[in-house]
Amino acid sequence: MTKQHPVARLAREAVERYVRDGVVIKPEASIPELQQRAGVFVSVHKDGELRGCIGTFEPTRENVAEEVVANAISSATRDPRFNPVTPAELDELEYKVDILTSPEPVSDVTELDHSRYGVIVACGWRKGLLLPDLEGVDSVQQQLEICRMKAGISREEPVILYRFEVKRFH
């Protein structure tokens, strides 16, 4: 196994303890990345394919460590696109953790870059978010279309755009 960054290792430990024992671990905010407050997305992969991805675009907990634990468990057990992870799968899973900067409004799509910025598309209470630099997403237009689809926003409806950057940990 390749060496995991402590942020990704925390996601793994959270999922393994929850799936095996039903225990939500109390994380230690032992490194600077875990001590700050920020939105966090955790994606779980199996055989190179997405197995779950859940996150928060703004902080909802005391620190990133708590966001990682909560979102890792949700990614593995509550992503409606997938069945919950089973104990038999745990050794096959890989984890990516994205810590988000605060979303900032943009006035035009020219301020976006699909490989550098994640994007949030908002229309009233409906919001769609897509992380940056995702395999298979090759343009800002594609990024925006996916966000609109996720949020149930048609192409004709006006939207407010936000961008954010991520620090990705494996």
C-alpha positions as CSV (number, residue, x, y, z in Angstrom):
1,M,0.0,0.0,0.0
2,T,1.3,3.5,-0.8
3,K,1.9,5.9,2.0
4,Q,-1.3,7.8,2.9
5,H,-1.4,11.4,4.0
6,P,-2.8,11.7,7.6
7,V,-5.9,13.4,6.3
8,A,-6.8,10.5,4.0
9,R,-5.8,8.0,6.7
10,L,-8.3,9.6,9.0
11,A,-11.0,9.1,6.4
12,R,-10.0,5.4,6.1
13,E,-10.0,4.9,9.9
14,A,-13.4,6.5,10.3
15,V,-15.0,4.3,7.6
16,E,-13.3,1.1,8.9
17,R,-14.4,1.6,12.5
18,Y,-17.9,2.6,11.5
19,V,-18.5,-0.2,9.0
20,R,-16.9,-2.9,11.3
21,D,-18.1,-1.8,14.7
22,G,-20.7,1.0,14.3
23,V,-18.4,3.4,16.1
24,V,-17.9,7.0,15.1
25,I,-14.4,7.8,16.1
26,K,-13.5,11.0,17.9
27,P,-10.7,12.5,15.8
28,E,-7.6,14.3,16.9
29,A,-6.8,17.5,15.1
30,S,-3.2,16.6,15.2
31,I,-1.9,18.5,12.1
32,P,-2.7,22.0,10.9
33,E,-4.8,20.8,8.0
34,L,-7.2,19.2,10.4
35,Q,-7.4,22.1,12.9
36,Q,-8.9,24.7,10.5
37,R,-12.6,25.1,9.6
38,A,-13.6,24.4,6.0
39,G,-15.9,22.5,3.8
40,V,-14.7,18.9,3.1
41,F,-15.5,16.3,0.5
42,V,-14.5,12.7,0.9
43,S,-14.6,10.3,-2.1
44,V,-14.3,6.6,-1.8
45,H,-13.0,4.6,-4.7
46,K,-12.8,0.9,-5.5
47,D,-10.9,-0.5,-8.4
48,G,-10.4,3.1,-9.7
49,E,-14.2,3.7,-9.8
50,L,-16.2,6.0,-7.6
51,R,-17.8,4.1,-4.7
52,G,-19.2,7.1,-2.8
53,C,-18.7,10.9,-2.4
54,I,-20.3,13.2,0.1
55,G,-19.3,16.5,1.4
56,T,-20.0,20.0,2.7
57,F,-19.1,23.1,0.8
58,E,-18.9,25.2,4.0
59,P,-17.9,24.1,7.5
60,T,-20.6,22.5,9.6
61,R,-18.4,21.1,12.4
62,E,-15.8,22.3,14.8
63,N,-12.8,21.5,12.6
64,V,-11.8,19.7,9.4
65,A,-11.0,16.5,11.4
66,E,-14.7,16.2,12.4
67,E,-15.8,17.1,8.9
68,V,-13.6,14.3,7.5
69,V,-15.0,11.7,9.9
70,A,-18.6,12.6,9.3
71,N,-18.3,12.9,5.5
72,A,-16.2,9.8,5.1
73,I,-18.8,7.7,7.0
74,S,-21.6,9.3,4.8
75,S,-19.6,8.7,1.6
76,A,-19.2,5.0,2.5
77,T,-22.7,4.4,3.8
78,R,-25.2,7.1,2.7
79,D,-24.4,8.1,-0.9
80,P,-27.8,7.3,-2.5
81,R,-26.0,6.3,-5.8
82,F,-24.4,3.3,-4.1
83,N,-25.1,0.5,-1.7
84,P,-23.4,0.9,1.7
85,V,-19.8,-0.3,1.9
86,T,-19.5,-3.8,3.4
87,P,-16.8,-5.1,5.7
88,A,-15.5,-7.4,2.9
89,E,-14.7,-4.3,0.7
90,L,-12.7,-2.3,3.3
91,D,-9.3,-3.5,2.2
92,E,-10.0,-2.6,-1.5
93,L,-11.0,1.0,-0.9
94,E,-9.0,4.2,-1.6
95,Y,-9.8,7.6,-0.2
96,K,-9.5,11.2,-1.4
97,V,-10.2,14.1,0.8
98,D,-10.7,17.6,-0.6
99,I,-10.5,20.5,1.7
100,L,-12.3,23.5,0.1
101,T,-11.6,27.2,0.2
102,S,-14.6,29.4,0.9
103,P,-16.7,29.7,-2.3
104,E,-16.4,33.1,-4.0
105,P,-19.0,34.5,-6.5
106,V,-17.9,34.9,-10.1
107,S,-19.5,37.2,-12.6
108,D,-18.6,35.3,-15.7
109,V,-17.7,31.8,-16.9
110,T,-14.3,33.2,-18.1
111,E,-13.3,33.3,-14.4
112,L,-13.7,29.5,-14.2
113,D,-11.1,26.8,-15.0
114,H,-12.4,23.2,-14.6
115,S,-8.9,21.9,-13.6
116,R,-8.2,24.6,-11.0
117,Y,-11.6,25.5,-9.6
118,G,-14.6,23.6,-8.3
119,V,-17.9,25.3,-9.1
120,I,-21.2,25.8,-7.4
121,V,-24.3,26.7,-9.5
122,A,-27.2,28.2,-7.6
123,C,-30.7,29.1,-8.5
124,G,-32.8,29.9,-5.4
125,W,-32.5,27.1,-2.9
126,R,-31.2,24.6,-5.5
127,K,-27.4,24.2,-5.7
128,G,-25.2,21.9,-7.6
129,L,-21.5,21.5,-6.9
130,L,-18.7,19.8,-8.7
131,L,-15.1,19.4,-7.5
132,P,-12.2,20.5,-9.8
133,D,-9.9,18.3,-11.8
134,L,-12.2,15.3,-12.2
135,E,-11.5,12.5,-14.7
136,G,-13.8,12.8,-17.6
137,V,-14.7,16.4,-17.0
138,D,-12.8,18.3,-19.7
139,S,-14.3,21.8,-19.9
140,V,-16.0,24.5,-17.8
141,Q,-19.2,23.9,-19.9
142,Q,-19.3,20.3,-19.0
143,Q,-18.7,21.2,-15.3
144,L,-21.6,23.6,-15.4
145,E,-23.9,21.1,-17.2
146,I,-23.2,18.5,-14.5
147,C,-23.9,21.0,-11.7
148,R,-27.2,22.1,-13.3
149,M,-28.2,18.5,-13.7
150,K,-27.3,17.7,-10.1
151,A,-29.4,20.6,-8.8
152,G,-32.3,20.1,-11.2
153,I,-31.7,23.5,-12.9
154,S,-32.5,23.8,-16.6
155,R,-30.3,25.6,-19.1
156,E,-32.8,28.4,-19.4
157,E,-32.8,29.3,-15.7
158,P,-30.5,32.1,-14.6
159,V,-27.9,31.0,-12.1
160,I,-25.3,32.5,-9.7
161,L,-21.9,31.0,-10.0
162,Y,-19.3,30.4,-7.3
163,R,-15.8,29.0,-7.5
164,F,-13.5,27.4,-5.0
165,E,-10.2,25.7,-4.8
166,V,-9.3,22.5,-3.1
167,K,-6.4,20.9,-1.4
168,R,-6.6,17.2,-2.2
169,F,-5.2,14.5,0.0
170,H,-4.7,10.8,-1.0
